Amino acid sequence: MGMASGGGGGRRRRRSRRGGPINEINMTPFIDVMLVLLIIFMVAAPLLTAGVPLDLPQTRAAPLNVDTKPVTLSIRASGQVFLGETELSDEEIVGRLASTAKQGFDERIFVRGDKKVDYGRVAQVMSIVTAAGYKRVALVTEPDQR
């Protein structure tokens, strides 16, 4: 008799467990979503770095440590100048820099020139920027792979 009632009592406990609240969280869907997001951001991050595709020259200079995102002017091989992805004429460069630069003339301005662009064109754009009063103008290159 004791066994028959003991077996029935165990069954009741099991049934009450199934109908009661679940105390644990299934982490598998959460981990799956996080891994998918990680892959998406790893693929998308390199695409967000520069607006205009250029073939930059390679040098052995060490990369600069920059806390804030600098204003970047890009010069294509054809000589076209871009601020972000917007094409600018030489007359528009200073006006657009003034509206974009949050720190005024102390803003860091990066000039990215394609390695096939005429050196005189790069110097011309840099002179337009420095003549406007910007003091922190730098050229951007790729690290040397050798």
C-alpha positions as CSV (number, residue, x, y, z in Angstrom):
1,M,0.0,0.0,0.0
2,G,2.8,2.4,0.8
3,M,4.2,2.0,-2.6
4,A,1.0,2.6,-4.4
5,S,0.4,5.9,-2.6
6,G,4.1,6.9,-2.9
7,G,4.0,6.4,-6.7
8,G,0.8,8.5,-7.0
9,G,2.3,11.3,-4.9
10,G,5.3,11.5,-7.2
11,R,3.1,11.9,-10.2
12,R,1.3,14.8,-8.7
13,R,4.5,16.7,-8.0
14,R,5.5,16.2,-11.6
15,R,2.2,17.5,-12.9
16,S,2.4,20.6,-10.7
17,R,5.9,21.4,-11.9
18,R,4.7,21.4,-15.5
19,G,1.9,23.7,-14.9
20,G,3.8,26.2,-12.7
21,P,6.1,29.1,-13.7
22,I,9.4,28.4,-15.3
23,N,12.3,29.8,-13.3
24,E,15.0,29.6,-16.0
25,I,15.6,31.6,-19.2
26,N,16.5,29.9,-22.4
27,M,19.7,31.6,-23.5
28,T,20.0,30.0,-26.9
29,P,17.9,32.4,-28.9
30,F,19.6,35.4,-27.2
31,I,23.0,34.0,-28.1
32,D,21.9,33.3,-31.7
33,V,20.7,36.9,-32.1
34,M,23.9,38.4,-30.6
35,L,26.1,36.3,-33.0
36,V,24.1,37.4,-36.0
37,L,24.4,41.1,-34.9
38,L,28.1,40.6,-34.4
39,I,28.6,39.3,-37.9
40,I,26.5,42.1,-39.4
41,F,28.5,44.8,-37.6
42,M,31.8,43.1,-38.5
43,V,30.8,43.2,-42.2
44,A,29.3,46.7,-42.1
45,A,32.0,48.5,-40.1
46,P,34.6,48.7,-42.9
47,L,32.0,50.1,-45.2
48,L,31.3,53.0,-42.9
49,T,34.9,54.3,-42.6
50,A,35.2,56.4,-45.8
51,G,32.6,57.7,-48.2
52,V,34.7,57.8,-51.4
53,P,36.7,54.8,-52.5
54,L,40.4,55.8,-53.1
55,D,43.6,54.0,-53.7
56,L,45.7,55.6,-50.9
57,P,49.5,55.6,-51.0
58,Q,51.3,53.3,-48.5
59,T,53.8,54.6,-46.0
60,R,55.6,53.4,-42.8
61,A,54.2,56.2,-40.7
62,A,52.5,55.1,-37.5
63,P,48.7,55.7,-37.2
64,L,47.5,58.8,-35.3
65,N,45.5,58.4,-32.1
66,V,42.4,60.4,-32.6
67,D,39.7,60.7,-30.0
68,T,37.1,62.5,-32.1
69,K,36.2,61.7,-35.7
70,P,38.0,64.2,-38.0
71,V,36.6,66.1,-41.0
72,T,37.9,64.3,-44.1
73,L,38.4,65.7,-47.5
74,S,38.9,63.1,-50.3
75,I,40.5,63.7,-53.6
76,R,39.9,61.2,-56.4
77,A,42.4,60.5,-59.1
78,S,40.4,62.8,-61.5
79,G,40.9,65.7,-59.1
80,Q,37.3,65.8,-57.7
81,V,37.1,66.9,-54.1
82,F,34.6,65.3,-51.7
83,L,33.6,66.1,-48.1
84,G,32.1,62.8,-46.9
85,E,30.2,61.7,-50.0
86,T,29.4,65.2,-51.3
87,E,31.3,66.5,-54.2
88,L,32.6,70.1,-53.8
89,S,34.1,72.7,-56.1
90,D,37.2,74.6,-54.9
91,E,35.0,77.6,-53.9
92,E,32.7,75.5,-51.8
93,I,35.4,73.8,-49.7
94,V,35.9,76.6,-47.1
95,G,32.2,77.2,-46.6
96,R,31.4,73.5,-46.1
97,L,34.4,73.1,-43.7
98,A,33.1,76.0,-41.7
99,S,29.7,74.5,-41.3
100,T,31.1,71.0,-40.6
101,A,33.9,71.8,-38.2
102,K,32.5,71.9,-34.7
103,Q,35.8,73.1,-33.1
104,G,36.3,76.0,-35.5
105,F,39.8,76.5,-36.8
106,D,41.2,74.0,-34.3
107,E,39.3,71.1,-36.0
108,R,41.5,68.3,-37.4
109,I,41.2,68.1,-41.2
110,F,42.3,65.0,-43.0
111,V,43.1,65.1,-46.7
112,R,42.8,61.7,-48.4
113,G,44.3,61.8,-51.9
114,D,44.3,58.9,-54.3
115,K,47.9,57.9,-55.1
116,K,47.2,58.6,-58.8
117,V,46.1,62.2,-58.3
118,D,48.5,64.9,-59.3
119,Y,50.6,66.1,-56.3
120,G,49.9,69.7,-57.3
121,R,46.1,69.1,-56.9
122,V,46.7,67.8,-53.4
123,A,48.8,70.8,-52.5
124,Q,46.2,73.1,-54.0
125,V,43.4,71.6,-51.8
126,M,45.7,71.8,-48.7
127,S,46.5,75.4,-49.4
128,I,42.8,76.3,-49.7
129,V,42.2,74.7,-46.3
130,T,45.2,76.3,-44.6
131,A,44.6,79.7,-46.2
132,A,41.1,79.6,-44.6
133,G,42.7,79.4,-41.2
134,Y,42.6,75.7,-40.3
135,K,45.8,74.8,-38.4
136,R,45.6,71.0,-38.1
137,V,45.6,69.6,-41.6
138,A,47.1,66.2,-42.2
139,L,47.5,63.7,-45.1
140,V,46.0,60.2,-44.8
141,T,47.9,57.2,-46.1
142,E,47.7,53.4,-45.8
143,P,50.2,51.4,-43.7
144,D,52.9,49.8,-45.7
145,Q,52.3,46.1,-46.1
146,R,56.0,45.1,-46.5
